[in-house]
Amino acid sequence: MAGKKAGEYEIFFHWDHLDWLFPDEAMEKEFREEEYWKGAMPAGFKTDRDGNYYLSVPRWAPGIPATVNKIVIVDGKPYLSAYPNWEMNATNNPAALQSVLGWEIDELNRAWFLDQGHIQGAPCKDGAQKIACWDITANELVESIPVPDEIASYKASFLNDLMVDNLNGFVYIADSGIFSDPLQGGLIIYSMKTRELRRVLHQHESTQDAPDYWFKIAGKPVWRDRPMRTGADGIALSADRRTLYWCPLTSRHLYCVDASLLQDFSTPQEEIEKAVVDLGDKGTNTDGMGADNQGLIYYTMLEGQGIGIFDPSDRTYETFVTDDRMIWVDGMTFDNKGYLLFNNNRLHEMFQGDLNWNDEYNLIIWKAYLGEGIKSYLYDRQ
């Protein structure tokens, strides 16, 4: 890393389309003949303690072979292989992983999969919507926590991303609530100690879409015929675990609240609502978010085509990296070696049929240098 400067970035992986290492020829044949790869969108990119890389691919379109995958390099090309195995990615079993968008690998080398439960937008089946904790080192399921209909509507929910706090024993979830009008955005808190779930800020201004907000990326409207509407989406936890941050996707504002209020399930909803702080306009809307061990908050810039940094000490927003090729920047991870890794998946272009599938740089994982000693928020007290 000698000579590296903060903000230097490069392409780490790239694809014209995602491809898998299939367990049998029949599955591979169907995937290619039906062109299911046209709906395979890279989402949550992660790395574990041993430097392995993983990628979630939500099942928003038909024929997605596996929703959680390990990246395997074959002849210099990155392929996907179902993780932790093909059985755990079976769509005919609600207890298996159905559709994962956001997830986390914690400091104990455990994966926390946030299963949206929806297959191609259909209502969730009982048990499909859940948090599944998988021990990567032991290669075994630690626990699976169903998220019931009364916590997140089986019809309207869109469990987007989560943050893990092992120090205090909580998981925080952003629910975008996209499958209803009005949206049913909100936050969900899970207590590891009591195994209870609580929903807060349901349809609060901070978890809903901004009215009449229609954004563009590189001059192209999203969507063509209507504004996209998405509630609470990006979520981040401060390194000291004291403050939770989040933002709706179709809004430019960032919000936060004292995490201690969320940890006490007896805190009245009204008190939580009054404690929400509007941190103002980021100058762009945001999908994925993250936090480092120095107290800074990172946010993807959809309109700004890059990554921005929010400094809570003076409440300032600053562009970290930007590039014209960063079209729909999403999931991010820290490799704990001083780098931030994130993807651009061209979501709106993929699902509107606007991609040139001969372009080997359609889908990109980027690697940007942060600085020596900068790690994930998970490692603040390690």
FENDA-V123356 format. One record per run of one state. SS is the DSSP state (A for helix, B for strand, O for the rest). FROM is the first residue (numbers start at 1). TO is the last residue. Records with the same first field share a line. If there is no record, write none. Layout:
BEGIN
SS=FROM-TO, FROM-TO
END
This chain:
BEGIN
O=1-8, 16-19, 21-24, 34-35, 40-44, 48-52, 57-67, 75-76, 83-86, 90-99, 106-109, 116-129, 136-139, 147-158, 166-169, 176-185, 192-196, 201-204, 208-215, 218-219, 222-231, 238-242, 249-252, 264-268, 276-276, 282-288, 293-295, 302-305, 312-315, 323-328, 335-338, 345-346, 352-362, 370-375, 380-382
B=9-15, 20-20, 45-47, 53-56, 68-74, 77-82, 100-105, 110-115, 130-135, 140-146, 159-165, 170-175, 186-191, 197-200, 216-217, 220-221, 232-237, 243-248, 253-258, 277-281, 289-292, 296-301, 306-311, 316-322, 329-334, 339-344, 363-369, 376-376
A=25-33, 36-39, 87-89, 205-207, 259-263, 269-275, 347-351, 377-379
END
